[in-house]
């Protein structure tokens, strides 16, 4: 496996083992719904500006989810005069990968594609999935070095958009659970990403 590639087969196998019942069981254990919805709201409110202050505010917000503080913020790494608008206007996986490809190799937030993925998601949750260590573990084996490569995140974006149509029933029941339990609608991409993020349910249930 090349250093920047992921074990897609491992993630596919994990998703395929889930039933509607185990998917809801797994996602029900996740406790980030109120803060997630708040960050989505903030993402809808910010606008582009000469100093990118709105983008910085959202960056600080997503780093409230991180074990580290936001130390470096490099808006120029987006290579866009109006990055907020550009990110919001993306409506296909191919366009998302193209935007990422045009960005600097070093991620704008702390040099972290994990943190930057959260920022992108809060601006466009239908297109950009969140990437982090727990999600990356589903693509095992993957090195710590590979996790923070731009190419890895680009590959993950493509993977998620390819997989969404293959798991429509799981996505539907997860979305229904989130709406019933927490009162908001989640995008298809978020539902599937949340399943990858969730902790394992009882192994016998996935057998």
C-alpha positions as CSV (number, residue, x, y, z in Angstrom):
1,X,0.0,0.0,0.0
2,X,1.4,3.4,-1.0
3,X,2.0,5.7,1.9
4,X,-0.9,8.0,1.0
5,X,-3.4,5.3,0.1
6,X,-6.1,3.9,2.4
7,X,-7.3,0.3,2.9
8,X,-10.7,0.9,1.3
9,X,-11.6,-2.8,1.6
10,X,-11.4,-2.7,5.4
11,X,-13.9,0.3,5.5
12,X,-16.2,-1.3,3.0
13,X,-16.2,-4.5,5.0
14,X,-17.0,-2.6,8.2
15,X,-20.0,-0.8,6.6
16,X,-21.3,-4.0,4.9
17,X,-21.4,-5.8,8.3
18,X,-23.9,-3.4,9.7
19,X,-27.6,-3.9,9.7
20,X,-30.2,-1.1,10.3
21,X,-30.4,-2.1,14.0
22,X,-26.7,-2.2,14.6
23,X,-26.2,1.1,12.8
24,X,-28.7,2.9,15.0
25,X,-27.2,1.1,18.1
26,X,-23.8,2.4,17.2
27,X,-24.7,6.0,16.3
28,X,-27.0,6.3,19.4
29,X,-23.8,6.2,21.5
30,X,-22.3,9.3,19.9
31,X,-22.7,12.4,22.1
32,X,-21.7,15.4,19.8
33,X,-25.1,16.3,18.4
34,X,-25.7,19.6,20.2
35,X,-22.2,21.0,19.5
36,X,-22.3,19.7,16.0
37,X,-25.6,21.5,15.3
38,X,-24.2,24.7,16.8
39,X,-21.1,24.6,14.6
40,X,-23.3,24.0,11.5
41,X,-25.2,27.1,12.5
42,X,-22.0,29.1,12.8
43,X,-20.9,27.8,9.4
44,X,-24.1,29.1,7.8
45,X,-23.6,32.6,9.4
46,X,-20.0,33.5,8.4
47,X,-19.1,35.3,5.3
48,X,-16.0,36.1,3.3
49,X,-14.1,39.2,4.2
50,X,-10.7,40.9,3.5
51,X,-9.3,39.6,6.8
52,X,-11.2,36.2,6.7
53,X,-12.3,36.9,10.2
54,X,-15.5,34.7,9.8
55,X,-13.4,31.8,8.6
56,X,-11.0,32.2,11.6
57,X,-14.0,32.3,14.0
58,X,-15.3,29.0,12.6
59,X,-11.8,27.5,12.7
60,X,-11.6,28.3,16.4
61,X,-15.0,26.7,16.8
62,X,-14.1,23.4,15.2
63,X,-10.9,23.3,17.2
64,X,-13.1,23.2,20.3
65,X,-13.6,19.5,19.2
66,X,-9.9,18.9,19.0
67,X,-7.4,18.0,21.8
68,X,-5.2,20.8,20.7
69,X,-5.8,24.6,20.3
70,X,-5.7,26.4,17.0
71,X,-2.1,27.5,16.7
72,X,-1.6,28.3,13.0
73,X,-4.3,29.6,10.6
74,X,-3.3,30.2,7.0
75,X,-6.3,31.3,5.0
76,X,-4.0,31.8,1.9
77,X,-3.6,28.0,1.8
78,X,-7.0,27.8,0.3
79,X,-5.7,29.6,-2.8
80,X,-9.1,31.5,-3.0
81,X,-9.9,35.1,-2.6
82,X,-13.3,34.1,-1.2
83,X,-12.8,30.6,0.3
84,X,-16.1,30.5,2.1
85,X,-18.1,31.1,-1.1
86,X,-15.9,28.7,-3.0
87,X,-16.4,25.9,-0.5
88,X,-20.2,26.5,-0.2
89,X,-20.6,26.4,-4.0
90,X,-19.1,22.9,-4.4
91,X,-21.9,20.5,-5.3
92,X,-20.1,17.3,-6.6
93,X,-17.4,15.0,-5.3
94,X,-15.2,15.8,-8.4
95,X,-15.4,19.5,-7.7
96,X,-14.5,18.9,-4.0
97,X,-11.5,16.9,-5.0
98,X,-10.5,19.7,-7.5
99,X,-10.8,22.4,-4.9
100,X,-8.7,20.3,-2.5
101,X,-6.1,19.6,-5.2
102,X,-5.7,23.4,-5.8
103,X,-5.0,24.0,-2.1
104,X,-1.6,24.0,-0.6
105,X,-0.1,20.7,0.5
106,X,0.0,21.9,4.1
107,X,-3.5,22.2,5.6
108,X,-4.7,25.7,6.5
109,X,-5.5,24.9,10.2
110,X,-2.5,23.8,12.2
111,X,-1.2,22.0,9.2
112,X,-3.9,19.4,10.0
113,X,-6.2,17.8,7.4
114,X,-8.3,16.5,10.4
115,X,-9.0,19.9,11.7
116,X,-9.4,21.4,8.2
117,X,-11.9,18.6,7.2
118,X,-14.1,19.8,10.1
119,X,-14.0,23.4,8.8
120,X,-14.9,22.3,5.3
121,X,-17.7,20.1,6.6
122,X,-19.3,22.9,8.6
123,X,-19.4,25.1,5.5
124,X,-20.7,22.3,3.2
125,X,-21.8,19.2,5.1
126,X,-23.3,17.5,2.0
127,X,-20.0,17.4,0.2
128,X,-17.0,17.4,2.7
129,X,-16.9,14.5,5.2
130,X,-15.1,14.8,8.5
131,X,-11.8,13.0,8.8
132,X,-10.3,12.0,12.1
133,X,-8.3,9.2,13.8
134,X,-11.4,7.1,14.7
135,X,-12.6,7.2,11.1
136,X,-9.1,6.5,9.8
137,X,-9.0,3.4,12.0
138,X,-11.7,1.9,9.7
139,X,-9.1,2.0,6.9
140,X,-6.5,0.0,8.9
141,X,-3.7,-0.4,8.3
142,X,-2.9,3.3,7.8
143,X,0.1,5.1,9.2
144,X,0.0,8.2,11.3
145,X,1.9,9.9,8.5
146,X,-0.7,9.0,5.9
147,X,-3.6,10.2,8.0
148,X,-2.4,13.8,7.6
149,X,-1.7,13.8,3.9
150,X,-3.9,15.9,1.6
151,X,-4.0,13.0,-0.8
152,X,-5.4,10.8,1.9
153,X,-8.3,13.2,2.6
154,X,-9.0,13.6,-1.1
155,X,-9.2,9.8,-1.4
156,X,-11.5,9.7,1.6
157,X,-13.8,12.3,0.0
158,X,-14.1,10.2,-3.1
159,X,-14.6,7.0,-1.1
160,X,-17.5,8.5,0.9
161,X,-19.3,9.8,-2.2
162,X,-18.9,6.4,-3.9
163,X,-20.3,4.6,-0.8
164,X,-23.3,6.7,-0.1
165,X,-25.5,5.1,-2.8
166,X,-24.5,1.7,-1.6
167,X,-25.8,2.2,1.9
168,X,-29.1,4.1,1.4
169,X,-31.0,2.0,4.0
170,X,-28.4,2.5,6.7
171,X,-28.3,6.2,6.0
172,X,-32.1,6.4,6.1
173,X,-32.4,4.8,9.5
174,X,-29.5,6.8,10.9
175,X,-31.0,10.0,9.6
176,X,-34.4,9.1,11.1
177,X,-32.8,8.3,14.4
178,X,-30.9,11.6,14.5
179,X,-34.0,13.6,13.6
180,X,-36.2,11.8,16.2
181,X,-33.6,11.9,19.0
182,X,-32.0,15.2,18.4
183,X,-34.4,17.2,16.2
184,X,-32.3,18.0,13.2
185,X,-31.8,16.6,9.7
186,X,-28.4,15.2,8.9
187,X,-26.9,14.9,5.4
188,X,-26.4,11.5,3.9
189,X,-22.6,12.0,4.0
190,X,-22.7,12.8,7.7
191,X,-24.8,9.8,8.5
192,X,-22.3,7.5,6.9
193,X,-19.3,9.2,8.3
194,X,-20.9,9.1,11.8
195,X,-21.2,5.3,11.4
196,X,-17.5,5.1,10.6
197,X,-16.7,7.3,13.6
198,X,-18.9,5.4,16.1
199,X,-17.5,2.8,18.5
200,X,-18.0,-0.8,17.7
201,X,-21.2,-2.4,18.8
202,X,-21.4,-5.9,20.2
203,X,-19.3,-8.2,18.0
204,X,-22.0,-10.8,17.9
205,X,-24.4,-8.3,16.5
206,X,-22.1,-7.6,13.6
207,X,-21.4,-11.3,12.9
